[in-house]
């Protein structure tokens, strides 16, 4: 008995040491990025455009492009993911076809982003003629994001107690009405958490966008919000260098005099934004769950 207790204590201690090492490594990594980059982050840096051959530039356009691309990607991928998740969880029969679909989702979710980027380059940039544009990047990131988001939404819907579905059917509602009015709202906290976490993944993506959204950041007219004008920030057919691509470009070209400082500041902003996405997912998920379940 004492030998078993001793083994149990050793195992627990080992797990705690591993968990502590993971936390320490993460803290050191974040600390290194923030210590190097945050001193260069200020309002001018966040709002001014980059200056390729001059010092003193910022990341204003790249930051706007990142958020705009993120919004377009979620607009494209979220409805498809929600429909696919509802079908797989509530309507699909347990047969070979469903098994193939789930396996395909697993395979697609593990594809390297470079491969997805090359696919987007061949299909959206060349074949469909969209060129290097925000639209090409958003469609490619939608393909990249669909498997993960579909799995996340399906797990959220599957976590809802089956009694809620049966209760809705017992009240005379159709299955579709029960799913849309009872099951999906009950799964909403987990769905929102999954969406925000996938948003962080989209925001930090670079490899797929190099081949689709382009590596240039043309001057934009932030007084013109007509998406059909070439200088408009909302024009989906213009090339758009995102923050993650900007970091890669600065370090690969080496043409910016203060490239090291700009790269460090950009990395700090990027990591901070992804960290905010993750914390926001936890906060909103917990807040909405408490509101919907009337718990303190």
BALOBA-1460 file (C-alpha; in Angstrom, 3 decimals):
// residues 296
<rec num="1" residu="x" x="0.000" y="0.000" z="0.000"/>
<rec num="2" residu="x" x="2.795" y="2.408" z="0.939"/>
<rec num="3" residu="x" x="4.659" y="1.503" z="-2.252"/>
<rec num="4" residu="x" x="1.598" y="2.402" z="-4.351"/>
<rec num="5" residu="x" x="1.195" y="5.701" z="-2.499"/>
<rec num="6" residu="x" x="4.862" y="6.483" z="-3.065"/>
<rec num="7" residu="x" x="4.521" y="5.770" z="-6.800"/>
<rec num="8" residu="x" x="1.418" y="7.949" z="-6.930"/>
<rec num="9" residu="x" x="3.241" y="10.838" z="-5.249"/>
<rec num="10" residu="x" x="6.194" y="10.468" z="-7.634"/>
<rec num="11" residu="x" x="3.851" y="10.505" z="-10.644"/>
<rec num="12" residu="x" x="1.994" y="13.590" z="-9.361"/>
<rec num="13" residu="x" x="5.281" y="15.359" z="-8.658"/>
<rec num="14" residu="x" x="6.500" y="14.524" z="-12.173"/>
<rec num="15" residu="x" x="3.342" y="15.965" z="-13.739"/>
<rec num="16" residu="x" x="3.686" y="19.128" z="-11.657"/>
<rec num="17" residu="x" x="7.312" y="19.555" z="-12.712"/>
<rec num="18" residu="x" x="6.379" y="19.155" z="-16.393"/>
<rec num="19" residu="x" x="3.506" y="21.654" z="-16.027"/>
<rec num="20" residu="x" x="5.837" y="24.119" z="-14.281"/>
<rec num="21" residu="x" x="8.418" y="23.755" z="-17.067"/>
<rec num="22" residu="x" x="5.786" y="24.476" z="-19.714"/>
<rec num="23" residu="x" x="4.651" y="27.599" z="-17.851"/>
<rec num="24" residu="x" x="8.248" y="28.773" z="-17.350"/>
<rec num="25" residu="x" x="9.118" y="28.274" z="-21.027"/>
<rec num="26" residu="x" x="5.980" y="30.152" z="-22.110"/>
<rec num="27" residu="x" x="6.667" y="32.972" z="-19.633"/>
<rec num="28" residu="x" x="10.285" y="33.283" z="-20.824"/>
<rec num="29" residu="x" x="9.181" y="33.355" z="-24.469"/>
<rec num="30" residu="x" x="6.499" y="35.995" z="-23.887"/>
<rec num="31" residu="x" x="8.817" y="37.980" z="-21.645"/>
<rec num="32" residu="x" x="11.573" y="37.986" z="-24.271"/>
<rec num="33" residu="x" x="9.198" y="39.173" z="-26.996"/>
<rec num="34" residu="x" x="7.590" y="41.865" z="-24.838"/>
<rec num="35" residu="x" x="10.850" y="43.159" z="-23.354"/>
<rec num="36" residu="x" x="12.355" y="43.523" z="-26.843"/>
<rec num="37" residu="x" x="9.261" y="44.881" z="-28.581"/>
<rec num="38" residu="x" x="7.026" y="46.862" z="-26.233"/>
<rec num="39" residu="x" x="9.474" y="49.794" z="-25.777"/>
<rec num="40" residu="x" x="8.975" y="50.604" z="-29.475"/>
<rec num="41" residu="x" x="5.172" y="50.383" z="-29.366"/>
<rec num="42" residu="x" x="3.357" y="53.704" z="-29.147"/>
<rec num="43" residu="x" x="0.430" y="55.436" z="-30.820"/>
<rec num="44" residu="x" x="2.558" y="56.664" z="-33.736"/>
<rec num="45" residu="x" x="3.880" y="53.143" z="-34.309"/>
<rec num="46" residu="x" x="0.358" y="51.656" z="-34.297"/>
<rec num="47" residu="x" x="-1.187" y="54.218" z="-36.642"/>
<rec num="48" residu="x" x="1.505" y="55.445" z="-39.060"/>
<rec num="49" residu="x" x="2.283" y="53.638" z="-42.343"/>
<rec num="50" residu="x" x="5.491" y="51.701" z="-42.879"/>
<rec num="51" residu="x" x="8.470" y="53.360" z="-44.587"/>
<rec num="52" residu="x" x="10.425" y="50.665" z="-46.500"/>
<rec num="53" residu="x" x="13.633" y="52.665" z="-47.023"/>
<rec num="54" residu="x" x="13.323" y="55.083" z="-44.111"/>
<rec num="55" residu="x" x="13.334" y="54.914" z="-40.336"/>
<rec num="56" residu="x" x="10.393" y="55.925" z="-38.162"/>
<rec num="57" residu="x" x="7.652" y="53.945" z="-39.891"/>
<rec num="58" residu="x" x="4.816" y="52.089" z="-38.225"/>
<rec num="59" residu="x" x="2.363" y="49.257" z="-38.759"/>
<rec num="60" residu="x" x="-0.930" y="51.141" z="-39.163"/>
<rec num="61" residu="x" x="-1.866" y="49.746" z="-42.580"/>
<rec num="62" residu="x" x="-0.661" y="46.222" z="-41.753"/>
<rec num="63" residu="x" x="-2.666" y="46.214" z="-38.528"/>
<rec num="64" residu="x" x="-5.807" y="47.346" z="-40.360"/>
<rec num="65" residu="x" x="-5.251" y="44.720" z="-43.069"/>
<rec num="66" residu="x" x="-4.940" y="41.978" z="-40.441"/>
<rec num="67" residu="x" x="-8.255" y="42.859" z="-38.789"/>
<rec num="68" residu="x" x="-10.049" y="43.383" z="-42.115"/>
<rec num="69" residu="x" x="-8.823" y="40.033" z="-43.422"/>
<rec num="70" residu="x" x="-9.852" y="38.377" z="-40.155"/>
<rec num="71" residu="x" x="-13.401" y="39.740" z="-40.386"/>
<rec num="72" residu="x" x="-13.820" y="38.670" z="-44.028"/>
<rec num="73" residu="x" x="-12.475" y="35.195" z="-43.261"/>
<rec num="74" residu="x" x="-14.918" y="34.699" z="-40.391"/>
<rec num="75" residu="x" x="-17.827" y="35.982" z="-42.509"/>
<rec num="76" residu="x" x="-17.001" y="33.329" z="-45.113"/>
<rec num="77" residu="x" x="-16.076" y="30.399" z="-42.854"/>
<rec num="78" residu="x" x="-18.449" y="30.705" z="-39.891"/>
<rec num="79" residu="x" x="-21.768" y="30.019" z="-41.702"/>
<rec num="80" residu="x" x="-20.237" y="27.068" z="-43.577"/>
<rec num="81" residu="x" x="-18.705" y="25.644" z="-40.408"/>
<rec num="82" residu="x" x="-21.949" y="26.059" z="-38.470"/>
<rec num="83" residu="x" x="-23.980" y="24.314" z="-41.172"/>
<rec num="84" residu="x" x="-21.456" y="21.487" z="-41.516"/>
<rec num="85" residu="x" x="-21.283" y="21.007" z="-37.739"/>
<rec num="86" residu="x" x="-25.074" y="20.875" z="-37.391"/>
<rec num="87" residu="x" x="-25.319" y="18.339" z="-40.202"/>
<rec num="88" residu="x" x="-22.561" y="16.095" z="-38.844"/>
<rec num="89" residu="x" x="-23.836" y="16.187" z="-35.274"/>
<rec num="90" residu="x" x="-27.591" y="16.090" z="-35.775"/>
<rec num="91" residu="x" x="-28.444" y="14.770" z="-39.228"/>
<rec num="92" residu="x" x="-25.604" y="12.627" z="-40.583"/>
<rec num="93" residu="x" x="-25.994" y="8.876" z="-40.181"/>
<rec num="94" residu="x" x="-23.193" y="6.808" z="-38.726"/>
<rec num="95" residu="x" x="-21.943" y="5.189" z="-41.943"/>
<rec num="96" residu="x" x="-18.878" y="5.087" z="-44.164"/>
<rec num="97" residu="x" x="-19.691" y="8.443" z="-45.795"/>
<rec num="98" residu="x" x="-19.788" y="10.231" z="-42.446"/>
<rec num="99" residu="x" x="-16.574" y="8.485" z="-41.470"/>
<rec num="100" residu="x" x="-14.897" y="9.698" z="-44.676"/>
<rec num="101" residu="x" x="-16.107" y="13.242" z="-44.019"/>
<rec num="102" residu="x" x="-14.742" y="13.248" z="-40.479"/>
<rec num="103" residu="x" x="-11.440" y="11.787" z="-41.638"/>
<rec num="104" residu="x" x="-11.203" y="14.432" z="-44.361"/>
<rec num="105" residu="x" x="-11.772" y="17.167" z="-41.779"/>
<rec num="106" residu="x" x="-9.013" y="15.725" z="-39.607"/>
<rec num="107" residu="x" x="-6.618" y="15.573" z="-42.556"/>
<rec num="108" residu="x" x="-7.421" y="19.116" z="-43.699"/>
<rec num="109" residu="x" x="-6.947" y="20.491" z="-40.183"/>
<rec num="110" residu="x" x="-3.410" y="19.081" z="-40.094"/>
<rec num="111" residu="x" x="-2.277" y="20.412" z="-43.481"/>
<rec num="112" residu="x" x="0.661" y="22.859" z="-43.329"/>
<rec num="113" residu="x" x="-0.360" y="26.431" z="-44.015"/>
<rec num="114" residu="x" x="2.183" y="26.637" z="-46.855"/>
<rec num="115" residu="x" x="0.332" y="23.867" z="-48.700"/>
<rec num="116" residu="x" x="-2.991" y="25.657" z="-48.208"/>
<rec num="117" residu="x" x="-1.354" y="28.866" z="-49.406"/>
<rec num="118" residu="x" x="-0.115" y="27.214" z="-52.602"/>
<rec num="119" residu="x" x="-3.601" y="25.804" z="-53.154"/>
<rec num="120" residu="x" x="-5.080" y="29.286" z="-52.737"/>
<rec num="121" residu="x" x="-2.462" y="30.725" z="-55.084"/>
<rec num="122" residu="x" x="-3.288" y="28.219" z="-57.834"/>
<rec num="123" residu="x" x="-7.077" y="28.407" z="-57.402"/>
<rec num="124" residu="x" x="-7.984" y="31.928" z="-56.293"/>
<rec num="125" residu="x" x="-5.031" y="34.009" z="-57.494"/>
<rec num="126" residu="x" x="-4.426" y="32.347" z="-60.889"/>
<rec num="127" residu="x" x="-7.389" y="30.175" z="-61.873"/>
<rec num="128" residu="x" x="-10.181" y="32.456" z="-60.649"/>
<rec num="129" residu="x" x="-8.230" y="35.621" z="-61.487"/>
<rec num="130" residu="x" x="-8.562" y="37.413" z="-58.153"/>
<rec num="131" residu="x" x="-4.828" y="38.175" z="-58.100"/>
<rec num="132" residu="x" x="-2.942" y="39.041" z="-54.952"/>
<rec num="133" residu="x" x="-5.821" y="40.483" z="-52.981"/>
<rec num="134" residu="x" x="-7.633" y="40.499" z="-49.668"/>
<rec num="135" residu="x" x="-10.356" y="38.340" z="-51.227"/>
<rec num="136" residu="x" x="-7.837" y="35.673" z="-52.264"/>
<rec num="137" residu="x" x="-6.329" y="35.726" z="-48.788"/>
<rec num="138" residu="x" x="-9.724" y="35.532" z="-47.051"/>
<rec num="139" residu="x" x="-10.880" y="32.603" z="-49.199"/>
<rec num="140" residu="x" x="-7.608" y="30.766" z="-48.578"/>
<rec num="141" residu="x" x="-7.766" y="31.358" z="-44.835"/>
<rec num="142" residu="x" x="-11.400" y="30.206" z="-44.885"/>
<rec num="143" residu="x" x="-10.241" y="26.897" z="-46.367"/>
<rec num="144" residu="x" x="-7.469" y="26.796" z="-43.764"/>
<rec num="145" residu="x" x="-9.877" y="27.600" z="-40.921"/>
<rec num="146" residu="x" x="-12.908" y="25.496" z="-41.918"/>
<rec num="147" residu="x" x="-11.785" y="22.103" z="-40.529"/>
<rec num="148" residu="x" x="-10.750" y="23.453" z="-37.131"/>
<rec num="149" residu="x" x="-13.820" y="25.659" z="-36.777"/>
<rec num="150" residu="x" x="-16.179" y="22.895" z="-37.914"/>
<rec num="151" residu="x" x="-14.730" y="20.498" z="-35.363"/>
<rec num="152" residu="x" x="-14.929" y="23.130" z="-32.638"/>
<rec num="153" residu="x" x="-18.571" y="23.981" z="-33.376"/>
<rec num="154" residu="x" x="-19.504" y="20.293" z="-33.662"/>
<rec num="155" residu="x" x="-17.975" y="19.571" z="-30.248"/>
<rec num="156" residu="x" x="-19.852" y="22.539" z="-28.804"/>
<rec num="157" residu="x" x="-23.181" y="21.310" z="-30.190"/>
<rec num="158" residu="x" x="-22.422" y="17.748" z="-29.102"/>
<rec num="159" residu="x" x="-21.840" y="18.905" z="-25.519"/>
<rec num="160" residu="x" x="-25.469" y="20.048" z="-25.206"/>
<rec num="161" residu="x" x="-27.629" y="17.630" z="-23.201"/>
<rec num="162" residu="x" x="-29.760" y="15.476" z="-25.496"/>
<rec num="163" residu="x" x="-32.721" y="16.090" z="-23.181"/>
<rec num="164" residu="x" x="-32.962" y="19.637" z="-24.546"/>
<rec num="165" residu="x" x="-33.389" y="18.294" z="-28.068"/>
<rec num="166" residu="x" x="-35.938" y="15.734" z="-26.940"/>
<rec num="167" residu="x" x="-37.783" y="18.381" z="-24.907"/>
<rec num="168" residu="x" x="-38.106" y="20.643" z="-27.924"/>
<rec num="169" residu="x" x="-39.373" y="17.787" z="-30.077"/>
<rec num="170" residu="x" x="-41.821" y="16.871" z="-27.318"/>
<rec num="171" residu="x" x="-43.241" y="20.399" z="-27.400"/>
<rec num="172" residu="x" x="-44.100" y="19.976" z="-31.076"/>
<rec num="173" residu="x" x="-41.194" y="21.836" z="-32.621"/>
<rec num="174" residu="x" x="-39.581" y="20.478" z="-35.744"/>
<rec num="175" residu="x" x="-36.039" y="19.176" z="-35.468"/>
<rec num="176" residu="x" x="-34.651" y="22.176" z="-37.341"/>
<rec num="177" residu="x" x="-36.525" y="24.616" z="-35.094"/>
<rec num="178" residu="x" x="-35.320" y="22.762" z="-32.005"/>
<rec num="179" residu="x" x="-31.716" y="22.884" z="-33.195"/>
<rec num="180" residu="x" x="-31.763" y="26.561" z="-34.180"/>
<rec num="181" residu="x" x="-33.807" y="27.825" z="-31.198"/>
<rec num="182" residu="x" x="-32.662" y="25.524" z="-28.381"/>
<rec num="183" residu="x" x="-29.531" y="23.484" z="-29.147"/>
<rec num="184" residu="x" x="-27.417" y="26.145" z="-30.890"/>
<rec num="185" residu="x" x="-28.205" y="28.878" z="-28.308"/>
<rec num="186" residu="x" x="-27.283" y="26.429" z="-25.524"/>
<rec num="187" residu="x" x="-23.964" y="25.745" z="-27.268"/>
<rec num="188" residu="x" x="-23.350" y="29.437" z="-28.006"/>
<rec num="189" residu="x" x="-20.762" y="30.053" z="-25.231"/>
<rec num="190" residu="x" x="-18.555" y="27.207" z="-26.498"/>
<rec num="191" residu="x" x="-19.119" y="28.243" z="-30.117"/>
<rec num="192" residu="x" x="-18.029" y="31.819" z="-29.389"/>
<rec num="193" residu="x" x="-14.945" y="30.565" z="-27.567"/>
<rec num="194" residu="x" x="-14.046" y="28.382" z="-30.549"/>
<rec num="195" residu="x" x="-14.579" y="31.251" z="-32.993"/>
<rec num="196" residu="x" x="-12.357" y="33.630" z="-31.009"/>
<rec num="197" residu="x" x="-9.624" y="31.012" z="-30.668"/>
<rec num="198" residu="x" x="-9.717" y="30.385" z="-34.418"/>
<rec num="199" residu="x" x="-9.592" y="34.163" z="-34.921"/>
<rec num="200" residu="x" x="-6.281" y="34.213" z="-33.088"/>
<rec num="201" residu="x" x="-4.978" y="31.523" z="-35.399"/>
<rec num="202" residu="x" x="-6.111" y="33.480" z="-38.464"/>
<rec num="203" residu="x" x="-4.654" y="36.746" z="-37.156"/>
<rec num="204" residu="x" x="-1.193" y="35.231" z="-36.746"/>
<rec num="205" residu="x" x="-1.100" y="33.379" z="-40.069"/>
<rec num="206" residu="x" x="1.622" y="34.376" z="-42.520"/>
<rec num="207" residu="x" x="2.679" y="31.545" z="-44.853"/>
<rec num="208" residu="x" x="-0.690" y="31.160" z="-46.606"/>
<rec num="209" residu="x" x="-1.016" y="34.929" z="-47.117"/>
<rec num="210" residu="x" x="2.385" y="35.389" z="-48.732"/>
<rec num="211" residu="x" x="1.049" y="33.505" z="-51.771"/>
<rec num="212" residu="x" x="-2.448" y="35.015" z="-51.825"/>
<rec num="213" residu="x" x="-2.855" y="38.434" z="-50.175"/>
<rec num="214" residu="x" x="0.542" y="39.642" z="-51.340"/>
<rec num="215" residu="x" x="3.492" y="41.385" z="-49.737"/>
<rec num="216" residu="x" x="2.705" y="45.005" z="-50.552"/>
<rec num="217" residu="x" x="0.836" y="47.613" z="-48.545"/>
<rec num="218" residu="x" x="-0.307" y="50.395" z="-50.905"/>
<rec num="219" residu="x" x="-1.191" y="53.808" z="-49.514"/>
<rec num="220" residu="x" x="-4.827" y="53.901" z="-48.447"/>
<rec num="221" residu="x" x="-7.293" y="56.769" z="-48.233"/>
<rec num="222" residu="x" x="-9.015" y="56.336" z="-44.870"/>
<rec num="223" residu="x" x="-11.546" y="59.029" z="-45.796"/>
<rec num="224" residu="x" x="-12.858" y="56.905" z="-48.669"/>
<rec num="225" residu="x" x="-14.922" y="53.944" z="-47.461"/>
<rec num="226" residu="x" x="-16.367" y="53.006" z="-50.841"/>
<rec num="227" residu="x" x="-15.222" y="49.384" z="-51.383"/>
<rec num="228" residu="x" x="-15.301" y="49.853" z="-55.166"/>
<rec num="229" residu="x" x="-12.586" y="52.519" z="-55.166"/>
<rec num="230" residu="x" x="-8.990" y="51.324" z="-55.554"/>
<rec num="231" residu="x" x="-7.621" y="53.444" z="-52.685"/>
<rec num="232" residu="x" x="-10.401" y="52.523" z="-50.276"/>
<rec num="233" residu="x" x="-9.374" y="50.484" z="-47.207"/>
<rec num="234" residu="x" x="-12.464" y="48.305" z="-47.765"/>
<rec num="235" residu="x" x="-11.593" y="47.363" z="-51.352"/>
<rec num="236" residu="x" x="-11.342" y="43.533" z="-51.241"/>
<rec num="237" residu="x" x="-9.442" y="43.339" z="-54.518"/>
<rec num="238" residu="x" x="-6.370" y="45.263" z="-53.388"/>
<rec num="239" residu="x" x="-3.174" y="43.550" z="-52.166"/>
<rec num="240" residu="x" x="-2.781" y="43.579" z="-48.402"/>
<rec num="241" residu="x" x="0.317" y="42.907" z="-46.350"/>
<rec num="242" residu="x" x="-0.727" y="41.722" z="-42.897"/>
<rec num="243" residu="x" x="1.183" y="42.148" z="-39.662"/>
<rec num="244" residu="x" x="2.551" y="38.589" z="-39.660"/>
<rec num="245" residu="x" x="3.684" y="38.896" z="-43.295"/>
<rec num="246" residu="x" x="5.208" y="42.282" z="-42.478"/>
<rec num="247" residu="x" x="7.407" y="40.721" z="-39.779"/>
<rec num="248" residu="x" x="8.608" y="38.051" z="-42.209"/>
<rec num="249" residu="x" x="9.235" y="40.609" z="-44.944"/>
<rec num="250" residu="x" x="11.263" y="42.962" z="-42.738"/>
<rec num="251" residu="x" x="13.561" y="40.178" z="-41.565"/>
<rec num="252" residu="x" x="13.980" y="38.644" z="-45.023"/>
<rec num="253" residu="x" x="14.629" y="41.809" z="-47.067"/>
<rec num="254" residu="x" x="16.664" y="43.884" z="-44.621"/>
<rec num="255" residu="x" x="16.007" y="47.179" z="-46.436"/>
<rec num="256" residu="x" x="14.543" y="49.067" z="-43.483"/>
<rec num="257" residu="x" x="17.128" y="51.008" z="-41.417"/>
<rec num="258" residu="x" x="15.270" y="50.367" z="-38.148"/>
<rec num="259" residu="x" x="14.029" y="46.951" z="-39.240"/>
<rec num="260" residu="x" x="15.099" y="45.235" z="-36.012"/>
<rec num="261" residu="x" x="13.082" y="47.648" z="-33.875"/>
<rec num="262" residu="x" x="10.028" y="47.541" z="-36.163"/>
<rec num="263" residu="x" x="10.166" y="43.752" z="-36.291"/>
<rec num="264" residu="x" x="10.411" y="43.485" z="-32.490"/>
<rec num="265" residu="x" x="7.540" y="45.929" z="-31.990"/>
<rec num="266" residu="x" x="5.389" y="44.166" z="-34.589"/>
<rec num="267" residu="x" x="6.031" y="40.788" z="-32.968"/>
<rec num="268" residu="x" x="5.034" y="42.184" z="-29.564"/>
<rec num="269" residu="x" x="1.790" y="43.599" z="-30.984"/>
<rec num="270" residu="x" x="1.024" y="40.344" z="-32.792"/>
<rec num="271" residu="x" x="1.618" y="38.161" z="-29.717"/>
<rec num="272" residu="x" x="-0.328" y="40.584" z="-27.523"/>
<rec num="273" residu="x" x="-3.286" y="40.496" z="-29.931"/>
<rec num="274" residu="x" x="-3.326" y="36.675" z="-29.982"/>
<rec num="275" residu="x" x="-3.068" y="36.639" z="-26.178"/>
<rec num="276" residu="x" x="-6.049" y="39.001" z="-25.980"/>
<rec num="277" residu="x" x="-8.017" y="36.721" z="-28.324"/>
<rec num="278" residu="x" x="-7.412" y="33.748" z="-26.038"/>
<rec num="279" residu="x" x="-8.255" y="35.618" z="-22.837"/>
<rec num="280" residu="x" x="-11.338" y="37.114" z="-24.495"/>
<rec num="281" residu="x" x="-12.518" y="33.641" z="-25.531"/>
<rec num="282" residu="x" x="-12.337" y="32.407" z="-21.944"/>
<rec num="283" residu="x" x="-13.992" y="35.537" z="-20.533"/>
<rec num="284" residu="x" x="-16.863" y="35.750" z="-23.031"/>
<rec num="285" residu="x" x="-17.527" y="32.011" z="-22.911"/>
<rec num="286" residu="x" x="-17.762" y="32.088" z="-19.120"/>
<rec num="287" residu="x" x="-19.838" y="35.293" z="-19.111"/>
<rec num="288" residu="x" x="-22.371" y="34.096" z="-21.687"/>
<rec num="289" residu="x" x="-22.654" y="30.689" z="-20.003"/>
<rec num="290" residu="x" x="-23.479" y="32.324" z="-16.670"/>
<rec num="291" residu="x" x="-26.020" y="34.627" z="-18.305"/>
<rec num="292" residu="x" x="-27.764" y="31.831" z="-20.193"/>
<rec num="293" residu="x" x="-27.815" y="29.438" z="-17.243"/>
<rec num="294" residu="x" x="-28.593" y="32.128" z="-14.623"/>
<rec num="295" residu="x" x="-25.676" y="31.035" z="-12.438"/>
<rec num="296" residu="x" x="-23.449" y="33.305" z="-10.350"/>
